[in-house]
Amino acid sequence: MAALTPVIVIPARMHATRLPGKPLADIHGAPMIVHVWRRALEAGIGPVVVACSEREVFDAVTAHGGTAVMTDPDHPSGSDRVWEAVCAIDPEARFNAIVNVQGDLPTLDPAIIRAVFAPLDDPAVDIATLVTEIAVEDERTNPNVVKAVVGLAPGQRVGRALYFSRATVPANAGPHYHHIGLYAYTRDALSRFVRLPQGVLEQREKLEQLRALENGMRIDAALVDTVPLGVDTPADLERARSLLETQS
């Protein structure tokens, strides 16, 4: 397999039920999406592009020196938005790996971005993602916390993801893993994924990554220590502002 040449793509859209317009939410003088772009640059693995569905997000990113591309506002998923952006900026296919970073993670540790990219070093892996061990008991049964079934031996940091579920799996004693929705794909894998029809289990669990597993694609998960703060509510936004003030 050729050496990996990655690009980081951050999909961003203004519509959010609980926090409308959140990409442009101000955090210490810069929009949230700009903070995410900066964290992604700090990962140091490749160029960073914001895939926008609205002109105001594009303008905000470019005003701060970032690279952005406009995409179809009606995409059904972030994966589709990322793929359109990659095709627009790189029609010659110079980048053979894509890292998808969510646009609502302004406090994201750049080391986590490097961690999600690392499993693609194995040419058998199509998609890489992240997990962390569940430490809060209520999360084991909370359907909003997606569990990844990964058989990690003691000391093992990367393993093959066998399933994802909102249920408490696997059974019996042992660790449960909280899935973190950051992804890295080979270019071929992302191209294939966005063309696949929705899967039966994907629709049942409401988990897009099951489409890949149902179609025989390999997902490996890297173990990290914490879940990054996703900004979904005004309270999350205030917490992010506080954290970034402390770090500055």
Secondary structure, 3 states (H helix, E strand, C coil): CCCCCEEEEEEECCCCCCCCCHHHCEECCEEHHHHHHHHHHHHCCCCEEEEECCHHHHHHHHHCCCCEEECCCCCCCHHHHHHHHHHHHCCCCCCCEEEECCCCCCCCCHHHHHHHHHHHHCCCCCEEEEEEECCCHHHHCCCCCCEEEECCCCCCCEEEEEEEECCCCCCCCCCCEEEEEEEEEEHHHHHHHCCCCCCHHHHHHCCCHHHHHHCCCCEEEEECCCCCCCCCCHHHHHHHHHHHHHHC
